[in-house]
Amino acid sequence: MGQISPVYHVNRYGGAACEHCLGLLRHAPWCLTKNTDIFYAYDILIHPEHLTEQDKIILHALGVLWTNEIPKR
């Protein structure tokens, strides 16, 4: 049986589950809709140009090569 996308998962109260944390009545503490640090990490994956200079320096020091290229699927 295939997995159902959380966007289409509906709870008994009629609301759709959060597509990020699958929360039905409330979001998980680590959900990007509630946690600003998690949202920042998620946002820079989608919009790499939002990465701060400080974070670029930290990533470079850790040996991470960060580019604005979108990976091919």
Phi, psi and omega in degrees: 000130182284160179281145176265132178300137181299339179297327183263358179284123183243136179271177184290347178270359175093358180263153178278149178287152176297133182287348182262315184245355182066017178295135180264311181259329177209159181281151174292152180302332181268003181293140182294343177283344181246329187253116184293328178293318178293320179299318180299314180298318179295317183296320182287341173288323180279321182233082184299339179290347178277355179295131181285158178299320179300315179292327176297318179295316179298313180297320178297318179297331178275357179088018181268130174262112183254123179235167178268007180285140177271125181297144177280141180266000000 
